[in-house]
């Protein structure tokens, strides 16, 4: 019999293992000879997403004995619209944070040359961020882990655990480079990112808004400004603060429609999202 106390631990470990197993698909794709850079990113992205969906389906249906729809990845008529809205919100967060950073004197405008390269966006940048990062990470963290922690923990604890674990993983990610003094700010930014993404999940009861937000933020971040010497931590703090503010705005919108009880046990508080924003009948929120 599984211990309720250890449940967040083994579920978190399973989510991390599932994510890494999905991303390792890139290594197998890299062994295929004769592929151009563009083809590699398209094939690798498709492989990572397919692996993530397949593994998550097996865990959800076989291990958990739960419905696939509870993870929030079912496709509906409004899925594309919600994903685009999320992407627009992710873009907006990056722009606002960069403006604040430039006005504070911590960075200068320095748009990346890739912004004008439409073929690169379509074949490399968007596939790598959307299919290698956004879809698998949202499926495992805001899908599987959020869903099953929420079945046994209050909403507040679920948001904290998923956000902190998501941030902690960025200690070993390629993005957490730079000096040792900057790494805590990378983690802080990632925790705030996780909080905003959890808010997306709560608002709609599914993953498409979060996937769009993740992708929009990922493709534009670090492409508009260059931080001054020794001021990268300021840029990261601006991003973290803006992400946290975005998450709060999402939750305030949700709370105005149906009040959220952060401390109530699931049996008493697992209320669905508002009908006009709830595409799934069993979102698990």
MIMAR-986196 format. One record per residue: x, y, z of N, C-alpha, C, O in turn; residue number from 1. Coordinates in steps of 0.001 Angstrom, whole numbers. Example, Ala and Ser with C-alpha at 12.3 -4.5 7.8 and 13.67 -1.06 7.14 Angstrom:
((13190 -5690 7800) (12300 -4500 7800) (13200 -3300 7800) (14236 -3319 8465) 1),
((12850 -2250 7080) (13670 -1060 7140) (12900 30 7870) (13409 1138 8039) 2),
REM end
This chain:
((837 -1201 0) (0 0 0) (868 1246 0) (1801 1342 797) 1),
((589 2190 -863) (1393 3394 -979) (1125 4332 181) (-16 4503 609) 2),
((2200 4943 691) (2071 5899 1792) (1621 7243 1255) (2197 7764 299) 3),
((580 7807 1876) (112 9123 1454) (1195 10170 1646) (1292 11125 876) 4),
((2009 9984 2681) (3066 10958 2955) (4137 10949 1875) (4710 11990 1555) 5),
((4406 9783 1319) (5447 9667 293) (4903 9883 -1119) (5672 9928 -2080) 6),
((3600 10016 -1247) (3017 10128 -2574) (3581 11295 -3383) (3921 11096 -4549) 7),
((3701 12522 -2814) (4288 13615 -3607) (5701 13308 -4073) (6119 13767 -5136) 8),
((6451 12523 -3273) (7845 12218 -3620) (7901 11274 -4816) (8591 11557 -5795) 9),
((7177 10147 -4747) (7297 9192 -5846) (6607 9684 -7105) (7022 9348 -8213) 10),
((5554 10481 -6944) (4927 11031 -8144) (5838 12073 -8795) (5928 12137 -10021) 11),
((6499 12872 -7998) (7446 13852 -8542) (8585 13147 -9256) (8997 13557 -10341) 12),
((9098 12075 -8639) (10184 11311 -9265) (9726 10688 -10578) (10483 10647 -11548) 13),
((8496 10209 -10608) (7971 9607 -11835) (7811 10646 -12939) (8096 10365 -14103) 14),
((7356 11847 -12578) (7206 12912 -13566) (8558 13321 -14147) (8685 13511 -15357) 15),
((9567 13456 -13285) (10903 13831 -13751) (11483 12735 -14637) (12074 13020 -15678) 16),
((11313 11472 -14219) (11819 10357 -15016) (11134 10300 -16367) (11784 10054 -17383) 17),
((9820 10525 -16390) (9096 10522 -17654) (9554 11625 -18578) (9677 11423 -19787) 18),
((9810 12804 -18008) (10273 13923 -18825) (11642 13641 -19423) (11854 13856 -20617) 19),
((12576 13161 -18604) (13916 12892 -19107) (13910 11761 -20131) (14638 11814 -21122) 20),
((13098 10752 -19896) (13000 9659 -20874) (12483 10175 -22206) (12924 9727 -23265) 21),
((11550 11116 -22153) (11005 11701 -23383) (12066 12510 -24123) (12219 12388 -25338) 22),
((12792 13333 -23382) (13784 14218 -24004) (14969 13432 -24565) (15601 13869 -25527) 23),
((15273 12281 -23974) (16387 11465 -24466) (16151 10966 -25878) (17070 10451 -26516) 24),
((14917 11112 -26378) (14639 10746 -27766) (15542 11518 -28719) (15888 11020 -29790) 25),
((15924 12730 -28335) (16810 13552 -29165) (18117 12816 -29450) (18648 12901 -30557) 26),
((18638 12096 -28459) (19905 11381 -28644) (19784 10314 -29729) (20696 10131 -30535) 27),
((18660 9618 -29743) (18471 8580 -30764) (18310 9208 -32153) (18822 8683 -33142) 28),
((17595 10334 -32216) (17429 10998 -33504) (18771 11488 -34031) (19007 11474 -35239) 29),
((19650 11922 -33132) (20960 12432 -33559) (21825 11356 -34196) (22799 11671 -34879) 30),
((21483 10089 -33984) (22256 8988 -34586) (21869 8740 -36033) (22560 8003 -36735) 31),
((20787 9337 -36490) (20352 9157 -37878) (21264 9990 -38784) (21353 11203 -38598) 32),
((21930 9388 -39740) (22884 10140 -40568) (22188 10948 -41668) (21066 10649 -42075) 33),
((22893 11976 -42130) (22482 12702 -43324) (21363 13701 -43162) (20792 14134 -44163) 34),
((21022 14085 -41948) (19934 15054 -41762) (20478 16470 -41676) (21510 16715 -41052) 35),
((19776 17393 -42307) (20128 18800 -42157) (19681 19281 -40782) (18948 18583 -40081) 36),
((20122 20470 -40404) (19738 21030 -39100) (18231 21182 -38993) (17632 20863 -37966) 37),
((17622 21676 -40075) (16176 21906 -40053) (15406 20597 -39880) (14475 20515 -39079) 38),
((15806 19579 -40640) (15130 18282 -40548) (15353 17665 -39174) (14439 17065 -38607) 39),
((16548 17807 -38639) (16843 17250 -37318) (15907 17810 -36256) (15349 17053 -35462) 40),
((15728 19128 -36233) (14866 19722 -35206) (13413 19313 -35383) (12703 19098 -34401) 41),
((12972 19206 -36613) (11596 18782 -36847) (11381 17332 -36409) (10389 17015 -35752) 42),
((12320 16454 -36778) (12195 15044 -36425) (12376 14849 -34922) (11632 14097 -34294) 43),
((13369 15530 -34350) (13618 15391 -32914) (12433 15910 -32109) (12028 15293 -31124) 44),
((11881 17041 -32528) (10728 17585 -31819) (9535 16651 -31870) (8879 16404 -30859) 45),
((9261 16134 -33063) (8154 15191 -33202) (8390 13934 -32367) (7456 13394 -31774) 46),
((9629 13473 -32322) (9952 12275 -31549) (9791 12483 -30050) (9248 11624 -29355) 47),
((10263 13625 -29551) (10146 13909 -28116) (8681 14013 -27710) (8271 13434 -26704) 48),
((7893 14749 -28486) (6474 14896 -28156) (5750 13553 -28236) (4944 13233 -27362) 49),
((6029 12765 -29278) (5384 11459 -29407) (5761 10545 -28249) (4912 9821 -27729) 50),
((7017 10574 -27845) (7463 9744 -26726) (6804 10198 -25426) (6372 9370 -24623) 51),
((6727 11516 -25218) (6103 12039 -24003) (4638 11637 -23925) (4155 11221 -22872) 52),
((3936 11764 -25043) (2511 11397 -25067) (2343 9901 -24832) (1470 9484 -24071) 53),
((3174 9096 -25483) (3063 7651 -25313) (3356 7192 -23896) (2614 6385 -23337) 54),
((4437 7702 -23311) (4786 7331 -21943) (3730 7810 -20951) (3328 7070 -20054) 55),
((3284 9059 -21122) (2277 9595 -20212) (978 8805 -20305) (314 8568 -19296) 56),
((619 8397 -21524) (-598 7595 -21694) (-467 6272 -20946) (-1401 5846 -20267) 57),
((689 5622 -21069) (897 4351 -20376) (833 4524 -18863) (199 3730 -18168) 58),
((1489 5559 -18357) (1469 5797 -16910) (60 6125 -16432) (-404 5608 -15416) 59),
((-611 6994 -17184) (-1941 7430 -16779) (-2964 6296 -16834) (-3776 6150 -15920) 60),
((-2930 5510 -17880) (-3943 4475 -18064) (-3582 3162 -17358) (-4447 2528 -16754) 61),
((-2307 2752 -17430) (-1910 1458 -16893) (-1512 1548 -15418) (-1993 774 -14590) 62),
((-628 2499 -15098) (-149 2621 -13714) (-1207 3244 -12817) (-1494 2734 -11734) 63),
((-1785 4351 -13274) (-2739 5084 -12446) (-4175 4581 -12608) (-4993 4748 -11703) 64),
((-4484 3972 -13745) (-5857 3549 -13993) (-6815 4721 -14096) (-7982 4621 -13716) 65),
((-6308 5840 -14615) (-7089 7073 -14702) (-7349 7402 -16171) (-6704 6845 -17059) 66),
((-8277 8289 -16417) (-8617 8642 -17795) (-7563 9568 -18396) (-6965 10383 -17693) 67),
((-7343 9434 -19698) (-6403 10306 -20400) (-6870 11755 -20373) (-6053 12668 -20256) 68),
((-8164 11971 -20480) (-8689 13338 -20527) (-8365 14122 -19273) (-8342 15352 -19305) 69),
((-8111 13425 -18150) (-7808 14119 -16899) (-6494 14884 -16957) (-6271 15789 -16153) 70),
((-5615 14528 -17905) (-4340 15235 -18026) (-4477 16562 -18757) (-3581 17403 -18688) 71),
((-5595 16757 -19462) (-5844 18061 -20077) (-5262 18274 -21449) (-5107 19417 -21880) 72),
((-4929 17190 -22160) (-4339 17347 -23487) (-5307 16957 -24599) (-4905 16869 -25760) 73),
((-6550 16726 -24272) (-7527 16434 -25321) (-7692 17632 -26242) (-7635 18782 -25805) 74),
((-7895 17351 -27514) (-8043 18413 -28509) (-9523 18754 -28655) (-10365 17874 -28833) 75),
((-9818 20046 -28577) (-11181 20524 -28774) (-11157 21676 -29778) (-10091 22088 -30234) 76),
((-12326 22185 -30114) (-12389 23263 -31102) (-11635 24509 -30658) (-11129 25261 -31491) 77),
((-11559 24730 -29351) (-10901 25938 -28863) (-9449 25760 -28483) (-8822 26698 -27990) 78),
((-8888 24559 -28705) (-7512 24305 -28269) (-6515 25242 -28934) (-5659 25816 -28261) 79),
((-6619 25400 -30248) (-5676 26254 -30976) (-5790 27707 -30522) (-4783 28402 -30390) 80),
((-7014 28160 -30285) (-7219 29541 -29834) (-6576 29759 -28475) (-5898 30764 -28260) 81),
((-6788 28801 -27539) (-6197 28949 -26212) (-4676 28898 -26273) (-4001 29605 -25523) 82),
((-4131 28068 -27158) (-2684 28000 -27285) (-2125 29313 -27832) (-1082 29778 -27374) 83),
((-2804 29908 -28798) (-2357 31189 -29346) (-2475 32302 -28315) (-1609 33174 -28238) 84),
((-3540 32275 -27527) (-3686 33261 -26458) (-2557 33120 -25443) (-2017 34113 -24955) 85),
((-2210 31873 -25132) (-1101 31651 -24215) (212 32149 -24784) (1018 32744 -24069) 86),
((435 31904 -26095) (1662 32379 -26734) (1745 33893 -26690) (2813 34449 -26431) 87),
((622 34572 -26942) (599 36031 -26878) (932 36522 -25471) (1658 37502 -25305) 88),
((398 35836 -24461) (695 36210 -23078) (2170 35982 -22759) (2788 36790 -22065) 89),
((2741 34873 -23270) (4157 34618 -23056) (5034 35662 -23713) (6016 36115 -23125) 90),
((4680 36050 -24942) (5384 37140 -25611) (5326 38413 -24775) (6341 39080 -24579) 91),
((4131 38748 -24283) (3923 39985 -23532) (4774 40022 -22268) (5327 41064 -21915) 92),
((4877 38882 -21590) (5686 38829 -20371) (7144 39144 -20683) (7779 39907 -19955) 93),
((7675 38574 -21743) (9069 38832 -22107) (9273 40305 -22450) (10247 40917 -22011) 94),
((8359 40874 -23232) (8493 42280 -23636) (8441 43198 -22427) (9272 44096 -22294) 95),
((7471 42983 -21544) (7344 43830 -20354) (8588 43721 -19479) (9121 44736 -19032) 96),
((9053 42504 -19232) (10239 42317 -18394) (11466 42973 -19026) (12271 43587 -18326) 97),
((11611 42846 -20343) (12763 43440 -21016) (12698 44963 -20990) (13724 45623 -20830) 98),
((11508 45522 -21144) (11364 46976 -21061) (11784 47468 -19675) (12515 48452 -19558) 99),
((11329 46793 -18642) (11690 47177 -17272) (13192 47073 -17073) (13809 47935 -16446) 100),
((13771 46014 -17610) (15207 45801 -17455) (16003 46897 -18157) (16995 47391 -17621) 101),
((15565 47274 -19357) (16261 48334 -20098) (16101 49679 -19382) (17066 50431 -19252) 102),
((14900 49977 -18923) (14659 51243 -18222) (15454 51341 -16928) (15820 52433 -16494) 103),
((15718 50185 -16313) (16504 50193 -15072) (17991 50364 -15333) (18769 50565 -14400) 104),
((18391 50285 -16603) (19798 50425 -16951) (20589 49131 -16869) (21812 49139 -17009) 105),
((19895 48011 -16642) (20594 46738 -16494) (20845 46041 -17830) (21590 45063 -17886) 106),
((20222 46543 -18918) (20373 45894 -20221) (20175 46904 -21336) (19703 48018 -21107) 107),
((20540 46502 -22540) (20342 47329 -23728) (19594 46517 -24775) (19701 45292 -24832) 108),
((18825 47235 -25610) (18127 46549 -26699) (19144 45995 -27678) (20020 46719 -28151) 109),
((19028 44727 -27977) (19958 44060 -28882) (19242 42887 -29540) (19562 41733 -29253) 110),
((18255 43166 -30437) (17452 42097 -31043) (18315 41067 -31764) (19237 41417 -32500) 111),
((18005 39816 -31543) (18726 38711 -32169) (18439 38694 -33672) (17325 38994 -34100) 112),
((19445 38342 -34465) (19281 38296 -35921) (18254 37256 -36340) (17666 37362 -37416) 113),
((18035 36251 -35497) (17086 35186 -35837) (15648 35694 -35901) (14790 35039 -36493) 114),
((15374 36853 -35300) (14013 37388 -35314) (13523 37663 -36735) (12322 37627 -37001) 115),
((14446 37934 -37630) (14073 38241 -39011) (14180 37022 -39932) (13922 37125 -41131) 116),
((14554 35886 -39381) (14760 34677 -40183) (13530 33779 -40067) (13465 32906 -39201) 117),
((12567 34002 -40942) (11311 33247 -40873) (11521 31746 -41054) (10946 30975 -40285) 118),
((12316 31285 -42030) (12529 29836 -42163) (13101 29201 -40900) (12712 28092 -40534) 119),
((14021 29896 -40230) (14600 29345 -39001) (13543 29222 -37909) (13541 28250 -37154) 120),
((12652 30194 -37821) (11576 30128 -36833) (10670 28932 -37094) (10276 28228 -36163) 121),
((10343 28705 -38356) (9394 27648 -38694) (9996 26253 -38586) (9283 25297 -38280) 122),
((11293 26123 -38833) (11897 24798 -38891) (12812 24472 -37714) (13114 23301 -37484) 123),
((13254 25464 -36975) (14199 25211 -35883) (13684 25755 -34547) (13508 24993 -33596) 124),
((13443 27057 -34470) (13151 27697 -33187) (11828 27218 -32603) (11785 26740 -31469) 125),
((10750 27344 -33369) (9438 26950 -32850) (9366 25449 -32573) (8904 25068 -31497) 126),
((9805 24567 -33497) (9762 23137 -33174) (10573 22758 -31942) (10143 21925 -31145) 127),
((11764 23377 -31782) (12598 23007 -30642) (11975 23440 -29322) (12057 22710 -28334) 128),
((11352 24620 -29288) (10747 25107 -28047) (9396 24433 -27797) (9120 23983 -26685) 129),
((8562 24368 -28826) (7218 23824 -28647) (7230 22320 -28417) (6607 21832 -27475) 130),
((7938 21576 -29276) (7858 20122 -29245) (8863 19465 -28309) (8587 18397 -27760) 131),
((10019 20085 -28118) (11035 19492 -27238) (10845 19957 -25800) (11166 19219 -24869) 132),
((10328 21171 -25602) (10199 21712 -24251) (8739 21847 -23803) (8324 21211 -22834) 133),
((7967 22672 -24506) (6653 23060 -24004) (5700 21876 -23833) (5145 21684 -22752) 134),
((5508 21086 -24881) (4531 19989 -24795) (4945 18939 -23759) (4141 18624 -22882) 135),
((6170 18378 -23820) (6504 17350 -22826) (6562 17870 -21393) (6126 17181 -20471) 136),
((7092 19073 -21194) (7181 19599 -19836) (5805 19898 -19263) (5553 19633 -18088) 137),
((4918 20445 -20075) (3564 20702 -19585) (2807 19408 -19347) (2050 19304 -18383) 138),
((2998 18433 -20200) (2298 17159 -20038) (2695 16480 -18733) (1838 15952 -18025) 139),
((3985 16489 -18410) (4434 15804 -17208) (4240 16621 -15938) (3915 16056 -14893) 140),
((4430 17943 -16001) (4345 18756 -14781) (2945 19300 -14530) (2372 19056 -13468) 141),
((2390 20027 -15479) (1046 20582 -15277) (-42 19599 -15679) (-1218 19834 -15403) 142),
((335 18497 -16330) (-619 17457 -16657) (-600 16361 -15613) (-1426 16350 -14700) 143),
((343 15438 -15745) (384 14279 -14848) (586 14666 -13380) (-232 14316 -12530) 144),
((1674 15387 -13079) (2000 15661 -11682) (943 16539 -11017) (525 16263 -9892) 145),
((513 17586 -11699) (-499 18477 -11135) (-1791 17702 -10868) (-2384 17822 -9796) 146),
((-2212 16926 -11829) (-3446 16154 -11688) (-3425 15254 -10459) (-4373 15260 -9674) 147),
((-2360 14483 -10282) (-2367 13472 -9238) (-1992 14019 -7870) (-2436 13478 -6857) 148),
((-1192 15070 -7810) (-992 15725 -6515) (-2276 16380 -6047) (-2582 16408 -4855) 149),
((-3024 16907 -7010) (-4269 17599 -6668) (-5322 16648 -6108) (-6231 17082 -5399) 150),
((-5213 15365 -6414) (-6156 14388 -5889) (-5952 14126 -4405) (-6849 13610 -3738) 151),
((-4766 14480 -3876) (-4482 14179 -2475) (-4012 15387 -1668) (-3927 15309 -443) 152),
((-3707 16498 -2332) (-3186 17673 -1634) (-4044 18903 -1918) (-4734 18955 -2936) 153),
((-4006 19888 -1032) (-4692 21150 -1321) (-4103 21822 -2555) (-2977 21529 -2955) 154),
((-4866 22713 -3147) (-4428 23387 -4365) (-3133 24151 -4145) (-2244 24110 -4995) 155),
((-3009 24847 -3021) (-1800 25625 -2749) (-559 24760 -2713) (468 25123 -3287) 156),
((-640 23604 -2038) (506 22698 -1964) (857 22143 -3331) (2032 21976 -3655) 157),
((-155 21857 -4131) (83 21332 -5475) (836 22348 -6323) (1790 21995 -7016) 158),
((414 23601 -6270) (1085 24651 -7040) (2516 24841 -6563) (3424 24994 -7381) 159),
((2730 24834 -5258) (4080 25030 -4714) (5003 23892 -5128) (6122 24139 -5578) 160),
((4556 22661 -4984) (5420 21512 -5299) (5770 21481 -6781) (6937 21316 -7138) 161),
((4775 21636 -7646) (5066 21575 -9080) (5960 22731 -9521) (6821 22550 -10382) 162),
((5768 23905 -8946) (6568 25075 -9344) (8001 24974 -8841) (8940 25259 -9585) 163),
((8178 24570 -7578) (9529 24475 -7002) (10321 23358 -7667) (11505 23526 -7961) 164),
((9677 22218 -7908) (10383 21126 -8583) (10775 21533 -9998) (11885 21243 -10442) 165),
((9879 22198 -10700) (10177 22677 -12045) (11366 23633 -12012) (12243 23571 -12874) 166),
((11392 24516 -11015) (12514 25445 -10896) (13810 24753 -10538) (14868 25097 -11065) 167),
((13736 23766 -9634) (14943 23074 -9202) (15625 22341 -10347) (16851 22237 -10376) 168),
((14840 21834 -11290) (15427 21134 -12433) (16312 22047 -13267) (17205 21575 -13970) 169),
((16069 23354 -13193) (16855 24284 -13995) (18258 24513 -13423) (19059 25235 -14016) 170),
((18555 23903 -12279) (19929 23917 -11794) (20845 23119 -12719) (22043 23389 -12808) 171),
((20264 22131 -13409) (21078 21294 -14304) (20737 21517 -15768) (21265 20824 -16638) 172),
((19862 22474 -16051) (19495 22716 -17444) (20549 23567 -18122) (21371 24208 -17467) 173),
((20512 23562 -19445) (21480 24347 -20218) (21290 25834 -20001) (22215 26616 -20217) 174),
((20084 26237 -19570) (19839 27662 -19361) (20500 28200 -18115) (20733 29403 -18002) 175),
((20810 27307 -17165) (21366 27772 -15899) (22884 27870 -15962) (23587 27326 -15111) 176),
((23381 28570 -16977) (24810 28788 -17106) (25152 30120 -16475) (24276 30823 -15971) 177),
((26433 30466 -16503) (26846 31730 -15904) (27487 31485 -14554) (27812 30348 -14211) 178),
((27669 32548 -13789) (28343 32449 -12504) (27469 31760 -11478) (26255 31637 -11639) 179),
((28132 31310 -10402) (27392 30645 -9324) (26404 31611 -8687) (25346 31190 -8218) 180),
((26731 32898 -8662) (25835 33890 -8067) (24559 34064 -8882) (23529 34466 -8342) 181),
((24623 33763 -10184) (23449 33930 -11040) (22509 32722 -10991) (21324 32854 -11298) 182),
((23016 31561 -10612) (22195 30354 -10667) (20941 30433 -9797) (19884 29974 -10229) 183),
((21016 30998 -8584) (19771 31123 -7809) (18714 31955 -8532) (17518 31719 -8364) 184),
((19145 32919 -9329) (18185 33741 -10057) (17595 32972 -11246) (16439 33182 -11615) 185),
((18392 32087 -11838) (17845 31194 -12874) (16747 30323 -12279) (15687 30140 -12878) 186),
((17020 29787 -11086) (16033 28934 -10432) (14797 29745 -10045) (13669 29287 -10225) 187),
((15012 30951 -9513) (13887 31816 -9151) (13021 32114 -10363) (11793 32075 -10282) 188),
((13661 32410 -11485) (12916 32656 -12716) (12115 31423 -13108) (10955 31537 -13506) 189),
((12726 30241 -12998) (12038 29009 -13394) (10885 28680 -12447) (9850 28179 -12886) 190),
((11052 28956 -11155) (9960 28732 -10202) (8789 29648 -10533) (7636 29216 -10531) 191),
((9089 30922 -10820) (8028 31864 -11201) (7369 31431 -12506) (6159 31580 -12674) 192),
((8163 30897 -13427) (7635 30370 -14684) (6672 29221 -14395) (5579 29159 -14958) 193),
((7086 28321 -13519) (6227 27208 -13143) (4935 27666 -12492) (3878 27075 -12712) 194),
((5019 28722 -11690) (3817 29268 -11057) (2848 29817 -12098) (1646 29563 -12033) 195),
((3381 30575 -13063) (2528 31125 -14125) (1889 30014 -14947) (726 30118 -15338) 196),
((2643 28954 -15208) (2114 27833 -15991) (1051 27070 -15201) (54 26625 -15769) 197),
((1263 26920 -13894) (240 26287 -13054) (-1032 27120 -13052) (-2136 26576 -13050) 198),
((-879 28438 -13053) (-2048 29316 -13107) (-2806 29116 -14413) (-4037 29130 -14425) 199),
((-2078 28930 -15512) (-2737 28637 -16793) (-3555 27354 -16705) (-4671 27282 -17221) 200),
((-3002 26358 -16057) (-3699 25083 -15893) (-4971 25270 -15057) (-6011 24691 -15371) 201),
((-4890 26065 -14012) (-6039 26286 -13134) (-7128 27073 -13854) (-8315 26785 -13700) 202),
((-6724 28060 -14633) (-7704 28923 -15301) (-8584 28128 -16257) (-9801 28317 -16273) 203),
((-7993 27246 -17051) (-8755 26554 -18093) (-9065 25107 -17762) (-9958 24520 -18372) 204),
((-8354 24516 -16814) (-8561 23116 -16511) (-7901 22174 -17491) (-8092 20961 -17402) 205),
((-7116 22710 -18440) (-6380 21872 -19384) (-5052 22525 -19722) (-4669 23513 -19097) 206),
((-4339 21977 -20716) (-2940 22343 -20907) (-2660 23297 -22057) (-1543 23805 -22154) 207),
((-3617 23561 -22927) (-3288 24298 -24144) (-2858 25730 -23874) (-1949 26226 -24539) 208),
((-3479 26409 -22922) (-3047 27763 -22574) (-1623 27732 -22028) (-802 28583 -22370) 209),
((-1333 26743 -21174) (10 26619 -20607) (1044 26289 -21677) (2148 26832 -21659) 210),
((696 25403 -22609) (1631 25071 -23686) (1939 26299 -24527) (3097 26556 -24856) 211),
((909 27056 -24874) (1131 28274 -25645) (1978 29282 -24889) (2894 29876 -25457) 212),
((1677 29481 -23604) (2452 30420 -22782) (3910 29982 -22706) (4819 30798 -22852) 213),
((4125 28696 -22477) (5481 28157 -22392) (6244 28396 -23687) (7392 28840 -23670) 214),
((5595 28098 -24812) (6254 28250 -26104) (6502 29723 -26429) (7591 30083 -26877) 215),
((5502 30573 -26207) (5663 31992 -26503) (6789 32618 -25699) (7595 33384 -26228) 216),
((6834 32286 -24416) (7902 32799 -23557) (9262 32268 -24010) (10241 33012 -24069) 217),
((9313 30966 -24331) (10586 30353 -24669) (11191 30846 -25962) (12409 30998 -26053) 218),
((10363 31103 -26976) (10925 31492 -28267) (11395 32947 -28283) (12242 33311 -29099) 219),
((10858 33783 -27392) (11238 35201 -27417) (12246 35564 -26337) (12995 36528 -26499) 220),
((12281 34825 -25249) (13189 35152 -24159) (14646 35089 -24620) (15044 34181 -25349) 221),
((15425 36070 -24179) (16848 36201 -24495) (17110 36571 -25949) (18226 36387 -26434) 222),
((16112 37085 -26652) (16298 37469 -28054) (16142 38972 -28286) (16337 39440 -29408) 223),
((15798 39725 -27262) (15545 41153 -27451) (16576 42058 -26802) (16822 43157 -27298) 224),
((17184 41625 -25708) (18096 42495 -24968) (19377 41746 -24614) (19443 40519 -24684) 225),
((20387 42517 -24235) (21630 41966 -23708) (21904 42649 -22379) (21979 43876 -22301) 226),
((22051 41847 -21339) (22294 42398 -20006) (23694 42982 -19923) (24625 42495 -20564) 227),
((23829 44041 -19120) (25129 44642 -18917) (26063 43726 -18150) (25627 42735 -17565) 228),
((27333 44051 -18151) (28329 43235 -17474) (27972 43074 -15998) (27846 44058 -15270) 229),
((27812 41822 -15567) (27511 41543 -14176) (26075 41824 -13768) (25747 41780 -12582) 230),
((25215 42114 -14738) (23834 42482 -14415) (22813 41450 -14892) (21618 41741 -14938) 231),
((23264 40265 -15241) (22339 39226 -15688) (21333 38865 -14601) (20189 38522 -14902) 232),
((21755 38941 -13336) (20844 38623 -12234) (19669 39589 -12198) (18555 39201 -11846) 233),
((19913 40860 -12565) (18824 41837 -12597) (17819 41466 -13690) (16609 41535 -13473) 234),
((18316 41076 -14849) (17433 40652 -15930) (16587 39454 -15496) (15382 39424 -15747) 235),
((17207 38473 -14853) (16485 37293 -14400) (15440 37656 -13343) (14346 37091 -13325) 236),
((15783 38597 -12468) (14826 39010 -11439) (13622 39713 -12076) (12485 39498 -11657) 237),
((13869 40544 -13080) (12768 41213 -13784) (11846 40176 -14440) (10623 40307 -14392) 238),
((12439 39156 -15047) (11643 38103 -15658) (10829 37353 -14604) (9649 37071 -14809) 239),
((11469 37033 -13473) (10761 36311 -12415) (9596 37126 -11876) (8504 36597 -11671) 240),
((9828 38413 -11648) (8765 39264 -11105) (7608 39386 -12090) (6445 39366 -11687) 241),
((7920 39514 -13380) (6862 39656 -14390) (6089 38352 -14545) (4869 38372 -14706) 242),
((6778 37230 -14500) (6109 35928 -14570) (5174 35730 -13380) (4042 35271 -13537) 243),
((5659 36080 -12187) (4821 35945 -10996) (3590 36832 -11098) (2488 36421 -10736) 244),
((3785 38057 -11597) (2649 38962 -11767) (1640 38405 -12763) (431 38518 -12557) 245),
((2136 37801 -13847) (1234 37198 -14835) (431 36070 -14203) (-770 35949 -14442) 246),
((1096 35237 -13390) (391 34161 -12717) (-692 34672 -11788) (-1785 34108 -11732) 247),
((-395 35731 -11063) (-1388 36317 -10161) (-2574 36869 -10942) (-3722 36701 -10529) 248),
((-2307 37519 -12059) (-3407 38048 -12889) (-4288 36925 -13418) (-5513 37051 -13425) 249),
((-3680 35826 -13863) (-4461 34677 -14320) (-5368 34165 -13205) (-6551 33903 -13421) 250),
((-4797 34028 -12011) (-5553 33466 -10895) (-6646 34412 -10412) (-7714 33963 -9997) 251),
((-6391 35711 -10462) (-7426 36671 -10077) (-8617 36572 -11023) (-9769 36669 -10600) 252),
((-8330 36380 -12295) (-9410 36220 -13268) (-10229 34978 -12954) (-11459 35007 -12984) 253),
((-9532 33883 -12653) (-10226 32638 -12303) (-11017 32797 -11005) (-12143 32311 -10894) 254),
((-10430 33472 -10038) (-11054 33622 -8726) (-12329 34467 -8803) (-13272 34242 -8044) 255),
((-12356 35445 -9725) (-13559 36279 -9861) (-14746 35450 -10343) (-15891 35756 -10011) 256),
((-14481 34405 -11121) (-15561 33577 -11638) (-15988 32510 -10625) (-17177 32332 -10364) 257),
((-15020 31813 -10068) (-15278 30811 -9038) (-14165 30905 -8006) (-13017 30592 -8323) 258),
((-14467 31327 -6777) (-13420 31497 -5753) (-12599 30232 -5540) (-13134 29124 -5518) 259),
((-11303 30414 -5386) (-10392 29303 -5159) (-10094 29181 -3670) (-9824 30179 -3002) 260),
((-10144 27981 -3160) (-9783 27710 -1771) (-8454 26973 -1780) (-8393 25793 -2126) 261),
((-7384 27674 -1398) (-6037 27130 -1519) (-5712 26078 -469) (-4810 25266 -676) 262),
((-6432 26074 662) (-6073 25186 1764) (-7022 24015 1959) (-6697 23076 2686) 263),
((-8186 24054 1326) (-9157 22980 1524) (-8645 21663 949) (-7944 21645 -63) 264),
((-9002 20573 1602) (-8642 19263 1079) (-9367 19012 -239) (-10438 19578 -460) 265),
((-8815 18181 -1117) (-9402 17981 -2448) (-10864 17585 -2455) (-11621 18064 -3299) 266),
((-11282 16727 -1545) (-12664 16260 -1568) (-13647 17399 -1436) (-14772 17317 -1929) 267),
((-13226 18469 -767) (-14129 19596 -548) (-13902 20741 -1501) (-14715 21663 -1562) 268),
((-12798 20705 -2261) (-12444 21907 -3030) (-12212 21675 -4505) (-11937 22634 -5226) 269),
((-12308 20442 -4994) (-12011 20189 -6399) (-13185 20584 -7275) (-13930 19738 -7768) 270),
((-13333 21891 -7458) (-14409 22408 -8278) (-13910 22659 -9688) (-12755 23050 -9857) 271),
((-14734 22450 -10709) (-14293 22661 -12085) (-14146 24131 -12410) (-14666 25000 -11711) 272),
((-13425 24389 -13489) (-13296 25760 -13968) (-14639 26225 -14507) (-15519 25404 -14764) 273),
((-14809 27535 -14683) (-16055 28054 -15212) (-16426 27393 -16534) (-15548 27023 -17313) 274),
((-17711 27245 -16786) (-18161 26503 -17963) (-17649 27096 -19260) (-17306 26361 -20186) 275),
((-17593 28444 -19340) (-17177 29045 -20599) (-15703 28870 -20870) (-15263 29106 -21995) 276),
((-14904 28457 -19866) (-13485 28275 -20054) (-13074 26820 -19884) (-11882 26516 -19916) 277),
((-14030 25912 -19705) (-13698 24539 -19366) (-14016 23615 -20527) (-15169 23219 -20699) 278),
((-13004 23260 -21340) (-13249 22405 -22490) (-13392 20938 -22135) (-13940 20162 -22918) 279),
((-12906 20549 -20965) (-12930 19144 -20592) (-13913 18917 -19453) (-14031 19732 -18538) 280),
((-14599 17818 -19528) (-15569 17525 -18482) (-14919 17018 -17214) (-15524 17072 -16143) 281),
((-13678 16520 -17319) (-13010 15956 -16144) (-11586 16506 -16088) (-10626 15783 -16351) 282),
((-11458 17758 -15753) (-10147 18397 -15768) (-9315 18058 -14553) (-8089 18145 -14614) 283),
((-9933 17676 -13455) (-9165 17335 -12263) (-8724 18545 -11484) (-7907 18406 -10574) 284),
((-9221 19728 -11791) (-8815 20913 -11046) (-9845 21179 -9955) (-9707 22138 -9195) 285),
REM end
